[in-house]
Amino acid sequence: MARDNFSQSIKDVLAKRVAHKCSNPSCGNITTGPHADSSRSINLGVACHITAASTGGPRFDSMISTAERVSVENGIWLCQSCAKLIDNDESRYPVALLRQWKVEAEAGALRAMSGSSLNDYFPQPPAAKHAPIPKIAGLSYETARLSLIDAGWQPIGYSMAHGSDPDLQVGNGLYFWQKGYYEIIDCCPTGLSHCRFGYRDAYGNKLIIITSGEVLPQVGSTARVSRWSFENDI
């Protein structure tokens, strides 16, 4: 079977989305810099497949299409050392962990680009009719939850019957429900394992928090906030 290689444009996007830094949170090395020749630069980065480019490769998934295999979603930018590491010890670096690295690295690049701190709040206009919104992108859900509660957002407690809903029997659903996070709405078992959580403030606004990444304590993977939105504002 021929390899499903990334195009150069996909490689460029993967590198730029993490500011040309290795996405391994234990590394984070810059992968590009100056060459001795002032007209050239050095690249030590690699666009790696999360699920392998061909049969027999690390983490190969026969259930996805060629288009999916060569997409940005199936790629992660790493330095050469980390790229070799994840492929030589694939059981230690499963798909879920690599996807988590990808989410965290992109969130970190976004924060660095905007010059913001994880603990900062979005500007609160004088006429705002909602509780302050902390900058929670990239935080683990547990940490983000505390920040939201401190800011005046109260978790929406769904009934105990909700815990038997089929949408909570997959992905991270049972994990969060059993931790007592009864604000969880539903979870997706595939892809980035998105989960949704609901909050309300004193004004009656409903805030939806979405996380990405599987919770796998044994490999240090956790669900982190990827985005949020208002729903049914009053």
LUMVONU-196364 format. One record per residue: chain; x, y, z of N, C-alpha, C in turn; residue number from 1. Coordinates in steps of 0.2 Angstrom, whole numbers. Atoms other than C-alpha are relative to their C-alpha. Layout:
BEGIN
+--------+--------+---------+-------+---------+----------+-------+--------+---------+-------+-----+
| chaine | n.east | n.north |  n.up | ca.east | ca.north | ca.up | c.east | c.north |  c.up | num |
+--------+--------+---------+-------+---------+----------+-------+--------+---------+-------+-----+
|      A |      X |       Y |     Z |       X |        Y |     Z |      X |       Y |     Z | NUM |
...
+--------+--------+---------+-------+---------+----------+-------+--------+---------+-------+-----+
END
This chain:
BEGIN
+--------+--------+---------+-------+---------+----------+-------+--------+---------+-------+-----+
| chaine | n.east | n.north |  n.up | ca.east | ca.north | ca.up | c.east | c.north |  c.up | num |
+--------+--------+---------+-------+---------+----------+-------+--------+---------+-------+-----+
|      A |      4 |      -6 |     0 |       0 |        0 |     0 |      4 |       6 |     0 |   1 |
|      A |     -4 |      -6 |     1 |       7 |       17 |    -5 |     -2 |       4 |     6 |   2 |
|      A |      0 |      -4 |    -6 |      10 |       30 |     9 |     -5 |       6 |    -2 |   3 |
|      A |      4 |      -6 |     1 |      -3 |       44 |    11 |      3 |       5 |     3 |   4 |
|      A |     -4 |      -5 |    -2 |       9 |       58 |    13 |     -4 |       7 |     0 |   5 |
|      A |      2 |      -7 |     0 |       5 |       76 |    18 |      2 |       4 |    -5 |   6 |
|      A |     -2 |      -5 |     5 |       5 |       89 |     5 |      5 |       5 |     4 |   7 |
|      A |     -4 |      -5 |    -3 |      18 |      103 |     8 |     -5 |       6 |     3 |   8 |
|      A |      5 |      -5 |    -3 |       3 |      115 |    11 |     -2 |      -2 |     7 |   9 |
|      A |      2 |       2 |    -6 |      -3 |      104 |    25 |      6 |       0 |     5 |  10 |
|      A |     -5 |      -1 |    -5 |      14 |      103 |    33 |      1 |       7 |     2 |  11 |
|      A |     -1 |      -7 |    -2 |      16 |      122 |    33 |     -6 |       2 |     5 |  12 |
|      A |      5 |      -2 |    -4 |      -1 |      124 |    41 |      1 |      -3 |     7 |  13 |
|      A |     -1 |       3 |    -7 |       3 |      111 |    55 |      6 |       3 |     4 |  14 |
|      A |     -6 |      -3 |    -3 |      20 |      120 |    58 |     -2 |       7 |     3 |  15 |
|      A |      2 |      -6 |    -2 |      12 |      137 |    59 |     -5 |       1 |     5 |  16 |
|      A |      5 |       0 |    -5 |      -3 |      132 |    70 |      3 |      -1 |     7 |  17 |
|      A |     -4 |       0 |    -7 |      10 |      129 |    84 |      6 |       4 |     0 |  18 |
|      A |     -6 |      -5 |     0 |      22 |      143 |    80 |      7 |      -4 |    -1 |  19 |
|      A |     -6 |       4 |     1 |      35 |      130 |    74 |      3 |      -3 |     6 |  20 |
|      A |     -3 |       4 |    -6 |      37 |      122 |    91 |     -3 |      -7 |     0 |  21 |
|      A |      2 |       7 |    -1 |      36 |      104 |    95 |     -6 |       0 |     5 |  22 |
|      A |      6 |       1 |    -3 |      19 |       99 |   101 |      0 |      -4 |     6 |  23 |
|      A |     -1 |       4 |    -7 |      26 |       87 |   115 |      0 |       5 |     5 |  24 |
|      A |      0 |      -5 |    -6 |      22 |       97 |   131 |      6 |      -1 |     4 |  25 |
|      A |     -6 |       1 |    -4 |      37 |       89 |   139 |      7 |       3 |    -4 |  26 |
|      A |     -6 |      -2 |     5 |      48 |       96 |   124 |     -1 |       8 |    -1 |  27 |
|      A |      2 |      -7 |     2 |      41 |      112 |   116 |      6 |       4 |    -3 |  28 |
|      A |     -5 |      -3 |     3 |      57 |      115 |   107 |     -2 |       4 |    -6 |  29 |
|      A |      1 |      -3 |     6 |      58 |      128 |    93 |      3 |      -4 |    -6 |  30 |
|      A |     -2 |       5 |     6 |      60 |      118 |    76 |      3 |       4 |    -6 |  31 |
|      A |     -3 |      -4 |     5 |      66 |      132 |    65 |      4 |       6 |     2 |  32 |
|      A |     -4 |      -6 |    -2 |      80 |      145 |    65 |      5 |       1 |    -5 |  33 |
|      A |     -5 |      -2 |     5 |      95 |      153 |    56 |      5 |      -5 |    -2 |  34 |
|      A |     -5 |       4 |     3 |     107 |      144 |    45 |      6 |       4 |     0 |  35 |
|      A |     -6 |      -4 |     1 |     125 |      149 |    44 |      0 |       4 |    -6 |  36 |
|      A |      1 |      -4 |     7 |     121 |      155 |    26 |     -6 |       4 |     2 |  37 |
|      A |      5 |      -5 |    -2 |     111 |      171 |    29 |     -6 |       0 |    -4 |  38 |
|      A |      5 |       0 |     4 |     100 |      167 |    15 |     -4 |      -6 |     1 |  39 |
|      A |      3 |       7 |    -1 |      94 |      150 |    22 |     -2 |       0 |     7 |  40 |
|      A |      2 |       2 |    -7 |      85 |      143 |    38 |      1 |      -7 |     1 |  41 |
|      A |      0 |       7 |    -2 |      86 |      127 |    47 |     -7 |      -3 |     2 |  42 |
|      A |      7 |       3 |    -3 |      70 |      116 |    50 |      2 |      -7 |     3 |  43 |
|      A |     -1 |       7 |    -3 |      71 |      102 |    63 |     -7 |      -3 |     2 |  44 |
|      A |      7 |       2 |    -1 |      52 |      100 |    63 |     -2 |      -6 |    -5 |  45 |
|      A |      3 |       5 |     4 |      42 |       85 |    56 |     -8 |       0 |     1 |  46 |
|      A |      7 |       1 |     0 |      24 |       84 |    51 |     -2 |      -7 |     1 |  47 |
|      A |      1 |       7 |    -1 |      19 |       67 |    59 |     -7 |      -2 |    -1 |  48 |
|      A |      7 |       3 |     0 |       4 |       56 |    56 |     -2 |      -2 |     7 |  49 |
|      A |      3 |       3 |    -6 |      -7 |       53 |    71 |     -1 |      -7 |    -1 |  50 |
|      A |      1 |       7 |     2 |     -13 |       37 |    63 |      4 |       0 |    -6 |  51 |
|      A |     -5 |       1 |     5 |       0 |       30 |    51 |     -2 |       1 |    -7 |  52 |
|      A |      2 |      -2 |     7 |       1 |       35 |    33 |     -1 |      -7 |    -4 |  53 |
|      A |      0 |       7 |     4 |       2 |       16 |    27 |     -1 |      -6 |     5 |  54 |
|      A |      1 |       6 |    -4 |      -3 |       -1 |    33 |      6 |      -2 |     4 |  55 |
|      A |     -5 |       3 |    -4 |       8 |       -8 |    47 |      4 |       6 |     4 |  56 |
|      A |     -3 |      -6 |    -4 |      13 |       10 |    53 |     -3 |       1 |     7 |  57 |
|      A |      3 |      -1 |    -6 |      11 |       16 |    70 |     -7 |       3 |     1 |  58 |
|      A |      7 |      -2 |    -2 |      -7 |       18 |    76 |     -4 |       0 |    -7 |  59 |
|      A |      3 |       0 |     6 |     -13 |       14 |    58 |     -8 |      -2 |     1 |  60 |
|      A |      7 |       1 |    -1 |     -32 |       15 |    57 |     -3 |      -1 |    -7 |  61 |
|      A |      3 |       2 |     7 |     -40 |        6 |    42 |     -7 |       2 |    -1 |  62 |
|      A |      7 |      -3 |     1 |     -57 |       14 |    45 |      0 |       7 |    -2 |  63 |
|      A |      0 |      -7 |     2 |     -52 |       31 |    40 |      2 |       0 |    -8 |  64 |
|      A |     -2 |      -1 |     7 |     -51 |       37 |    22 |      7 |       3 |    -2 |  65 |
|      A |     -6 |      -3 |     2 |     -36 |       43 |    12 |      0 |       8 |     2 |  66 |
|      A |      1 |      -7 |    -1 |     -43 |       61 |    13 |      1 |       2 |     8 |  67 |
|      A |     -1 |      -2 |    -7 |     -44 |       60 |    32 |      7 |      -2 |     2 |  68 |
|      A |     -7 |       2 |    -2 |     -27 |       52 |    33 |      5 |       5 |    -1 |  69 |
|      A |     -5 |      -5 |     2 |     -18 |       66 |    25 |     -3 |       7 |     2 |  70 |
|      A |      3 |      -6 |    -2 |     -29 |       80 |    33 |      4 |       3 |     6 |  71 |
|      A |     -3 |      -3 |    -6 |     -23 |       93 |    46 |     -2 |      -3 |     6 |  72 |
|      A |      3 |       3 |    -6 |     -34 |       84 |    59 |      4 |      -6 |     2 |  73 |
|      A |     -4 |       7 |    -1 |     -23 |       68 |    57 |      8 |       2 |     1 |  74 |
|      A |     -7 |      -2 |    -1 |      -6 |       78 |    59 |      1 |       3 |     6 |  75 |
|      A |     -2 |      -3 |    -6 |       4 |       84 |    73 |      7 |       2 |    -1 |  76 |
|      A |     -7 |      -3 |     1 |      20 |       95 |    72 |      5 |      -2 |     6 |  77 |
|      A |     -5 |       2 |    -5 |      35 |       88 |    82 |      7 |       1 |    -2 |  78 |
|      A |     -7 |       0 |     1 |      54 |       90 |    83 |      2 |      -7 |    -3 |  79 |
|      A |     -3 |       6 |     2 |      64 |       76 |    75 |      0 |      -6 |     5 |  80 |
|      A |     -1 |       4 |    -5 |      68 |       68 |    91 |     -7 |      -3 |     3 |  81 |
|      A |      6 |       2 |    -2 |      50 |       67 |    97 |     -4 |      -4 |    -5 |  82 |
|      A |      3 |       4 |     6 |      44 |       61 |    80 |      2 |      -7 |     0 |  83 |
|      A |     -3 |       7 |     0 |      55 |       46 |    81 |     -2 |      -3 |     7 |  84 |
|      A |      2 |       3 |    -7 |      50 |       43 |   100 |     -7 |      -3 |    -1 |  85 |
|      A |      7 |       2 |     0 |      31 |       42 |    96 |     -1 |      -6 |    -4 |  86 |
|      A |      0 |       5 |     5 |      34 |       30 |    82 |      3 |      -6 |     2 |  87 |
|      A |     -3 |       5 |    -3 |      46 |       19 |    91 |     -3 |      -3 |     6 |  88 |
|      A |      4 |       2 |    -6 |      35 |       17 |   106 |     -7 |       1 |     0 |  89 |
|      A |      7 |      -2 |     1 |      18 |       18 |   100 |     -5 |      -2 |     5 |  90 |
|      A |      5 |       2 |    -5 |       9 |        9 |   114 |      1 |       5 |     6 |  91 |
|      A |     -1 |      -5 |    -5 |      16 |       23 |   126 |     -3 |       7 |    -3 |  92 |
|      A |      2 |      -6 |     3 |      10 |       36 |   114 |     -6 |      -1 |    -5 |  93 |
|      A |      6 |       1 |     4 |      -8 |       32 |   108 |     -3 |       6 |    -3 |  94 |
|      A |      3 |      -6 |     3 |     -19 |       42 |    97 |     -3 |       5 |     4 |  95 |
|      A |      4 |      -5 |    -5 |     -29 |       50 |   111 |      5 |       5 |     3 |  96 |
|      A |     -5 |      -5 |    -3 |     -13 |       57 |   119 |      3 |       5 |    -5 |  97 |
|      A |     -3 |      -5 |     6 |      -6 |       64 |   102 |     -5 |       5 |    -1 |  98 |
|      A |      5 |      -5 |     1 |     -23 |       72 |    99 |      0 |       5 |     6 |  99 |
|      A |      0 |      -5 |    -5 |     -22 |       80 |   116 |      6 |       5 |     0 | 100 |
|      A |     -6 |      -4 |     1 |      -4 |       86 |   113 |     -2 |       6 |    -5 | 101 |
|      A |      2 |      -4 |     5 |     -11 |       94 |    97 |     -4 |       6 |     2 | 102 |
|      A |      4 |      -5 |    -3 |     -25 |      103 |   106 |      3 |       5 |     4 | 103 |
|      A |     -3 |      -4 |    -5 |     -14 |      109 |   120 |      5 |       5 |    -4 | 104 |
|      A |     -5 |      -4 |     3 |       0 |      115 |   108 |     -3 |       6 |    -4 | 105 |
|      A |      3 |      -5 |     4 |     -12 |      125 |    97 |     -3 |       5 |     5 | 106 |
|      A |      3 |      -5 |    -5 |     -21 |      133 |   112 |      6 |       4 |     3 | 107 |
|      A |     -5 |      -4 |    -3 |      -4 |      138 |   119 |      3 |       5 |    -5 | 108 |
|      A |     -2 |      -5 |     5 |       1 |      146 |   103 |     -4 |       6 |    -1 | 109 |
|      A |      5 |      -6 |     1 |     -15 |      156 |   102 |      1 |       5 |     6 | 110 |
|      A |     -1 |      -4 |    -6 |     -12 |      162 |   120 |      6 |       4 |    -1 | 111 |
|      A |     -6 |      -4 |     1 |       6 |      167 |   116 |     -1 |       5 |    -5 | 112 |
|      A |      1 |      -5 |     6 |       1 |      176 |   100 |     -4 |       6 |     3 | 113 |
|      A |      4 |      -6 |    -3 |     -12 |      187 |   110 |      3 |       3 |     6 | 114 |
|      A |     -4 |      -3 |    -5 |       0 |      190 |   124 |     -4 |      -1 |     7 | 115 |
|      A |      4 |       0 |    -6 |     -13 |      184 |   137 |      2 |      -6 |     5 | 116 |
|      A |     -1 |       5 |    -5 |     -13 |      174 |   153 |     -6 |      -5 |     0 | 117 |
|      A |      5 |       5 |    -1 |     -23 |      158 |   156 |     -5 |       3 |     5 | 118 |
|      A |      4 |      -2 |    -6 |     -30 |      167 |   172 |     -3 |       7 |    -2 | 119 |
|      A |      3 |      -6 |     1 |     -35 |      183 |   163 |     -7 |      -1 |    -2 | 120 |
|      A |      7 |       0 |     2 |     -53 |      188 |   159 |     -1 |       3 |    -6 | 121 |
|      A |      2 |      -4 |     6 |     -61 |      194 |   143 |     -2 |       7 |     2 | 122 |
|      A |      2 |      -7 |    -2 |     -64 |      213 |   144 |     -8 |      -1 |     1 | 123 |
|      A |      7 |       0 |    -3 |     -81 |      216 |   153 |     -2 |       7 |    -2 | 124 |
|      A |      3 |      -7 |     1 |     -90 |      231 |   145 |     -5 |       2 |     5 | 125 |
|      A |      5 |      -3 |    -5 |    -100 |      242 |   157 |     -7 |      -3 |    -1 | 126 |
|      A |      7 |       2 |     1 |    -116 |      237 |   149 |     -1 |      -8 |     0 | 127 |
|      A |      0 |       7 |     1 |    -112 |      218 |   149 |     -5 |      -3 |     5 | 128 |
|      A |      5 |       3 |    -4 |    -126 |      208 |   156 |      1 |      -8 |     1 | 129 |
|      A |     -2 |       7 |    -1 |    -117 |      192 |   160 |      6 |       0 |     5 | 130 |
|      A |     -5 |       0 |    -5 |    -105 |      186 |   173 |      7 |       0 |    -4 | 131 |
|      A |     -7 |       0 |     4 |     -86 |      188 |   168 |      2 |      -7 |    -3 | 132 |
|      A |     -2 |       7 |     3 |     -79 |      175 |   157 |      8 |       0 |     0 | 133 |
|      A |     -7 |       1 |    -1 |     -62 |      169 |   162 |      3 |      -3 |    -7 | 134 |
|      A |     -4 |       3 |     6 |     -49 |      164 |   148 |      2 |      -7 |     2 | 135 |
|      A |      0 |       7 |    -2 |     -51 |      145 |   150 |      3 |      -4 |    -6 | 136 |
|      A |     -2 |       4 |     5 |     -45 |      139 |   133 |      6 |      -3 |     1 | 137 |
|      A |     -6 |       4 |    -1 |     -32 |      125 |   135 |      0 |      -3 |     7 | 138 |
|      A |      0 |       3 |    -7 |     -36 |      122 |   153 |     -3 |      -6 |     1 | 139 |
|      A |      4 |       6 |    -2 |     -41 |      105 |   160 |     -7 |       2 |     2 | 140 |
|      A |      7 |      -1 |    -2 |     -59 |      104 |   163 |     -1 |       2 |     7 | 141 |
|      A |      1 |      -1 |    -7 |     -57 |      103 |   181 |      3 |       7 |     3 | 142 |
|      A |     -3 |      -7 |    -1 |     -46 |      119 |   182 |     -5 |       5 |    -2 | 143 |
|      A |      4 |      -5 |     3 |     -58 |      128 |   170 |     -7 |       1 |     5 | 144 |
|      A |      6 |       0 |    -4 |     -73 |      123 |   181 |      1 |       4 |     6 | 145 |
|      A |     -1 |      -4 |    -6 |     -66 |      131 |   197 |      0 |       7 |    -2 | 146 |
|      A |      0 |      -7 |     2 |     -62 |      147 |   187 |     -7 |       3 |    -2 | 147 |
|      A |      7 |      -2 |     2 |     -80 |      148 |   180 |     -4 |       1 |     6 | 148 |
|      A |      4 |      -1 |    -6 |     -87 |      145 |   197 |      2 |       6 |     4 | 149 |
|      A |     -3 |      -6 |    -3 |     -76 |      159 |   205 |     -3 |       6 |    -4 | 150 |
|      A |      2 |      -5 |     4 |     -82 |      170 |   191 |     -8 |       1 |     1 | 151 |
|      A |      7 |      -1 |    -1 |    -100 |      168 |   196 |     -4 |      -5 |    -5 | 152 |
|      A |      4 |       4 |     5 |    -105 |      154 |   183 |     -2 |      -7 |     5 | 153 |
|      A |      2 |       6 |    -4 |    -115 |      140 |   192 |     -1 |      -6 |    -5 | 154 |
|      A |      2 |       6 |     4 |    -115 |      122 |   185 |     -7 |      -2 |     0 | 155 |
|      A |      7 |       2 |     0 |    -132 |      117 |   179 |      0 |      -8 |     2 | 156 |
|      A |      1 |       7 |    -3 |    -137 |      101 |   189 |     -5 |      -4 |    -4 | 157 |
|      A |      6 |       4 |     3 |    -146 |       89 |   178 |     -2 |      -6 |     5 | 158 |
|      A |      2 |       5 |    -5 |    -156 |       75 |   186 |      4 |      -6 |     0 | 159 |
|      A |     -4 |       6 |     0 |    -149 |       59 |   191 |     -2 |      -5 |    -6 | 160 |
|      A |      2 |       5 |     6 |    -159 |       50 |   177 |      4 |       2 |    -6 | 161 |
|      A |     -4 |      -2 |     5 |    -148 |       60 |   165 |      6 |      -4 |    -1 | 162 |
|      A |     -7 |       4 |     0 |    -133 |       49 |   170 |     -1 |      -6 |    -4 | 163 |
|      A |      1 |       6 |     4 |    -141 |       34 |   160 |     -1 |       2 |    -7 | 164 |
|      A |      1 |      -2 |     7 |    -143 |       44 |   144 |      5 |      -3 |    -4 | 165 |
|      A |     -5 |       3 |     4 |    -134 |       35 |   130 |      6 |       4 |    -2 | 166 |
|      A |     -5 |      -5 |     1 |    -125 |       51 |   126 |      5 |       1 |     5 | 167 |
|      A |     -5 |       0 |    -6 |    -116 |       49 |   143 |      3 |      -6 |     1 | 168 |
|      A |     -3 |       7 |    -1 |    -112 |       31 |   141 |      6 |      -1 |    -5 | 169 |
|      A |     -6 |       0 |     5 |     -98 |       35 |   128 |      5 |       5 |     2 | 170 |
|      A |     -5 |      -5 |    -1 |     -82 |       44 |   127 |      2 |       1 |     8 | 171 |
|      A |     -2 |      -1 |    -7 |     -78 |       53 |   144 |     -6 |       1 |     4 | 172 |
|      A |      6 |      -1 |    -4 |     -96 |       54 |   149 |     -1 |      -3 |     7 | 173 |
|      A |      0 |       4 |    -7 |     -96 |       41 |   163 |      5 |       3 |     5 | 174 |
|      A |     -5 |      -3 |    -4 |     -80 |       48 |   169 |     -2 |       6 |     4 | 175 |
|      A |      2 |      -7 |    -3 |     -86 |       66 |   172 |     -6 |      -1 |     4 | 176 |
|      A |      6 |       1 |    -4 |    -103 |       60 |   178 |      1 |      -3 |     7 | 177 |
|      A |     -2 |       3 |    -6 |     -95 |       49 |   191 |      4 |       4 |     5 | 178 |
|      A |     -4 |      -5 |    -4 |     -84 |       63 |   197 |     -5 |       5 |     3 | 179 |
|      A |      4 |      -5 |    -3 |    -100 |       73 |   201 |     -1 |       6 |    -4 | 180 |
|      A |      1 |      -6 |     4 |    -100 |       85 |   187 |     -6 |      -1 |    -4 | 181 |
|      A |      6 |       1 |     2 |    -118 |       84 |   184 |     -3 |       5 |    -5 | 182 |
|      A |      2 |      -5 |     5 |    -118 |       99 |   172 |      2 |      -3 |    -7 | 183 |
|      A |     -1 |       2 |     6 |    -112 |       88 |   158 |     -6 |      -2 |    -4 | 184 |
|      A |      6 |       0 |     5 |    -124 |       88 |   143 |      1 |      -7 |    -4 | 185 |
|      A |     -1 |       6 |     4 |    -117 |       74 |   131 |      8 |       0 |    -2 | 186 |
|      A |     -7 |       1 |     3 |    -101 |       67 |   124 |      0 |      -4 |    -6 | 187 |
|      A |     -1 |       3 |     6 |     -94 |       61 |   108 |      5 |      -6 |     0 | 188 |
|      A |     -5 |       5 |    -1 |     -85 |       44 |   107 |      6 |       0 |    -5 | 189 |
|      A |     -5 |       0 |     5 |     -75 |       48 |    92 |      4 |       6 |    -1 | 190 |
|      A |     -3 |      -7 |     1 |     -63 |       61 |    85 |      4 |       2 |     6 | 191 |
|      A |     -3 |      -3 |    -6 |     -57 |       73 |    98 |     -4 |      -1 |     7 | 192 |
|      A |      4 |       1 |    -7 |     -70 |       66 |   111 |     -2 |       6 |     3 | 193 |
|      A |      3 |      -6 |    -3 |     -79 |       82 |   113 |     -5 |      -2 |     5 | 194 |
|      A |      6 |       1 |    -5 |     -90 |       84 |   128 |     -2 |       7 |     1 | 195 |
|      A |      3 |      -6 |    -1 |    -102 |       98 |   132 |     -2 |       1 |     7 | 196 |
|      A |      3 |      -1 |    -7 |    -106 |      106 |   149 |     -4 |       7 |     0 | 197 |
|      A |      4 |      -6 |     0 |    -119 |      119 |   154 |      1 |       4 |     7 | 198 |
|      A |      0 |      -5 |    -6 |    -118 |      134 |   166 |     -5 |       5 |    -1 | 199 |
|      A |      4 |      -6 |     0 |    -129 |      148 |   171 |      3 |       5 |     5 | 200 |
|      A |     -2 |      -5 |    -5 |    -126 |      165 |   179 |     -6 |       4 |     3 | 201 |
|      A |      5 |      -3 |    -3 |    -136 |      177 |   189 |     -5 |       4 |    -5 | 202 |
|      A |      4 |      -3 |     5 |    -143 |      185 |   173 |     -4 |      -5 |    -4 | 203 |
|      A |      4 |       5 |     3 |    -150 |      169 |   167 |      3 |      -2 |    -7 | 204 |
|      A |     -4 |       2 |     6 |    -137 |      167 |   153 |      2 |      -7 |     1 | 205 |
|      A |     -2 |       7 |     0 |    -133 |      149 |   148 |      7 |       0 |    -4 | 206 |
|      A |     -7 |       0 |     3 |    -114 |      146 |   144 |      1 |      -8 |    -1 | 207 |
|      A |     -2 |       7 |     2 |    -109 |      130 |   135 |      8 |      -1 |    -1 | 208 |
|      A |     -8 |       1 |     0 |     -91 |      124 |   138 |      1 |      -7 |    -4 | 209 |
|      A |     -1 |       6 |     4 |     -84 |      111 |   125 |      7 |      -2 |     1 | 210 |
|      A |     -7 |       3 |    -1 |     -69 |      100 |   129 |      2 |      -4 |    -6 | 211 |
|      A |     -3 |       5 |     5 |     -57 |       90 |   118 |      5 |      -4 |     3 | 212 |
|      A |     -5 |       5 |    -3 |     -47 |       75 |   122 |     -3 |      -5 |     4 | 213 |
|      A |      2 |       6 |    -4 |     -49 |       58 |   130 |      3 |       1 |     7 | 214 |
|      A |     -3 |       1 |    -7 |     -46 |       56 |   149 |      3 |      -6 |     1 | 215 |
|      A |     -4 |       7 |    -1 |     -32 |       43 |   151 |      5 |       2 |     5 | 216 |
|      A |     -4 |      -2 |    -5 |     -24 |       46 |   167 |      7 |      -4 |     0 | 217 |
|      A |     -6 |       4 |     0 |     -11 |       32 |   164 |      5 |       2 |    -5 | 218 |
|      A |     -5 |      -3 |     4 |      -3 |       42 |   150 |      0 |       7 |     0 | 219 |
|      A |      0 |      -7 |    -2 |      -6 |       59 |   157 |     -5 |       4 |    -5 | 220 |
|      A |      4 |      -3 |     4 |     -20 |       63 |   145 |     -7 |       3 |     3 | 221 |
|      A |      6 |      -2 |    -3 |     -35 |       74 |   150 |     -4 |       4 |    -5 | 222 |
|      A |      5 |      -4 |     4 |     -50 |       84 |   143 |      2 |       7 |     1 | 223 |
|      A |     -1 |      -7 |    -1 |     -46 |      102 |   140 |     -5 |       4 |    -4 | 224 |
|      A |      5 |      -5 |     3 |     -57 |      117 |   135 |      2 |       2 |    -7 | 225 |
|      A |     -2 |      -2 |     7 |     -57 |      120 |   116 |     -4 |       6 |    -2 | 226 |
|      A |      4 |      -6 |     2 |     -71 |      133 |   115 |     -6 |       0 |     4 | 227 |
|      A |      6 |      -1 |    -4 |     -86 |      140 |   123 |     -5 |       5 |    -4 | 228 |
|      A |      5 |      -4 |     4 |    -102 |      149 |   117 |     -6 |       1 |     5 | 229 |
|      A |      6 |      -1 |    -3 |    -118 |      157 |   124 |     -6 |      -3 |    -3 | 230 |
|      A |      6 |       3 |     3 |    -135 |      149 |   122 |     -6 |       2 |     4 | 231 |
|      A |      6 |      -3 |    -3 |    -152 |      156 |   125 |      1 |       6 |     5 | 232 |
|      A |     -2 |      -5 |    -5 |    -145 |      172 |   132 |     -7 |       4 |     1 | 233 |
|      A |      6 |      -4 |    -2 |    -158 |      183 |   141 |      2 |       7 |     0 | 234 |
+--------+--------+---------+-------+---------+----------+-------+--------+---------+-------+-----+
END
